[in-house]
């Protein structure tokens, strides 16, 4: 089976780290670069000096031998705990390309966390039979990709389960960084309550809103039958250009409200679709927003 992640992308991804702006302490040894330096930190390797680096970390002995400016990098003896809340509700599963992109994002984030010896909890929520993957360290980085590639969830039968209600119930006591990967197509009040509960833990939260192109710009016109993927109800409607325009306005306002909630509580927020290449999402969108470095 062809893998969802190219080896070149994964190799580039391993050179980055998840940003944990609220990291305070940890209980287990990891390989996270420290922002402060001291005698208790373990030397890691050298890195070419770039504008903005701490000049106190320049190794002048190496410069004398090579005439190149390198800085020392150290390993902090702390890890971060990364939680990924993956929306597996019917609206995420019904379109193959949307579910494929959701797995690509979840897999790449999981691989990134584990490659840096961080502790990972991947929580697949929004279905009646939830799944949870708990991994630690680089030895599990490739294994989690296989687990996610093979992840298959049943979206048929009965009403869907609210992803954000499950997120609110499943907030963990100890976490450094949480990623929410969802289309956000739920009641704003339910989303707000889930995000509010995450603020209590004083952790960093990154919200990735993934929408399919058909959800952003519907191509349907005329008499169509629409299916509510969560409640499995069908509705016959006549789609005029004006109705599509009103739908887009309502969706835009809904998304802006989610973004405003994230901004209110200091969370990161990015909206993306299935179109951009995965490396562009990570190395442009995530990096420019300071989510990874």
C-alpha positions, -999 to 999 in steps of 0.1 A, spaced: 0 0 0 13 35 -9 20 55 22 3 89 28 36 106 37 66 109 13 100 100 28 114 134 18 86 152 37 92 131 68 130 137 67 124 175 65 98 172 93 123 156 116 143 187 116 115 207 132 98 208 167 64 216 180 64 249 198 52 248 234 49 283 246 35 274 280 60 246 288 69 248 325 81 214 336 81 177 329 87 144 346 106 124 320 137 129 300 131 141 264 151 158 237 135 192 236 158 221 230 160 244 260 153 281 258 176 287 288 211 274 292 229 260 322 253 234 335 226 209 340 218 207 303 233 180 280 252 190 249 235 179 217 252 191 185 263 221 165 243 244 142 254 271 118 249 305 133 220 325 120 210 361 126 192 363 159 209 333 176 225 339 210 261 349 204 271 335 238 265 300 223 291 305 196 319 279 199 351 299 191 373 268 192 353 254 162 356 288 145 394 288 149 396 254 132 370 259 105 366 296 101 328 290 102 305 302 129 287 275 148 266 276 179 262 249 205 228 233 210 217 216 242 191 191 252 166 200 279 158 171 303 121 177 298 95 164 274 62 178 263 30 159 263 11 163 230 -26 155 227 -42 154 193 -80 154 192 -89 140 158 -125 146 147 -139 113 134 -175 124 132 -196 116 101 -190 150 85 -152 143 85 -155 107 72 -181 111 44 -157 126 19 -127 104 12 -103 132 3 -112 151 35 -107 121 57 -74 113 38 -61 149 45 -72 146 82 -51 114 86 -22 131 68 -22 160 92 -27 138 123 0 114 112 25 142 104 19 159 138 22 125 156 54 117 138 68 151 146 61 148 183 75 113 186 106 121 165 115 146 192 110 120 220 78 137 232 48 118 247 18 115 224 -19 108 229 -39 106 197 -76 106 206 -100 97 178 -134 111 189 -168 117 174 -177 80 168 -195 56 191 -164 33 193 -135 57 200 -99 48 196 -69 61 214 -32 57 206 -6 64 233 31 64 222 64 77 235 97 83 218 113 81 183 110 43 183 73 47 178 74 74 151 71 50 121 46 28 139 21 56 145 21 64 108 10 28 100 -17 29 127 -31 61 113 -29 49 77 -49 19 86 -74 38 107 -109 30 96 -140 41 114 -176 32 108 -198 63 101 -230 43 94 -259 36 118 -275 60 142 -269 96 149 -234 109 151 -216 117 183 -206 153 191 -169 156 187 -166 187 208 -187 173 236 -163 144 237 -133 168 237 -148 186 267 -152 154 286 -118 141 276 -97 171 287 -66 156 303 -51 168 336 -15 170 322 -7 182 288 17 207 273 2 211 238 -31 201 223 -41 200 186 -77 200 176 -82 187 141 -118 192 131 -141 208 105 -158 228 133 -192 220 119 -210 219 152 -230 243 173 -209 273 183 -220 270 220 -207 234 221 -174 244 206 -171 273 230 -177 251 260 -150 226 249 -125 253 243 -133 269 276 -125 237 294 -91 235 277 -83 270 290 -85 257 326 -54 235 320 -34 265 309 -19 246 280 -12 257 244 -40 248 220 -38 248 182 -70 246 163 -68 232 127 -101 237 109 -102 214 79 -129 220 53 -135 203 19 -136 225 -12 -173 215 -17 -181 228 18 -164 261 10 -176 266 -25 -205 242 -34 -207 233 -71 -243 220 -69 -271 239 -86 -308 232 -92 -329 206 -74 -307 184 -52 -311 161 -22 -289 170 7 -279 145 34 -273 155 70 -242 133 76 -246 134 114 -283 127 117 -287 108 85 -316 129 73 -323 138 37 -337 172 25 -348 181 -9 -338 217 -18 -336 239 -49 -301 255 -49 -301 289 -65 -269 311 -67 -284 334 -40 -290 304 -17 -254 293 -21 -242 328 -14 -263 329 18 -248 295 29 -213 308 23 -220 339 43 -233 319 72 -203 295 71 -179 324 69 -195 340 100 -194 306 118 -157 302 111 -149 338 122 -166 331 155 -144 300 160 -113 321 152 -125 348 176 -129 323 204 -94 310 198 -80 345 198 -98 353 230 -81 325 249 -47 328 232 -51 296 211 -37 292 176 -61 289 147 -56 280 111 -82 271 84 -71 248 56 -86 226 29 -76 195 10 -59 214 -18 -26 228 -4 3 203 -5 11 189 30 46 204 31 31 239 24 7 235 54 35 226 77 65 245 65 46 277 55 13 279 74 24 262 107 59 277 107 49 312 99 23 311 127 50 298 151 34 264 157 66 246 147 102 257 145 
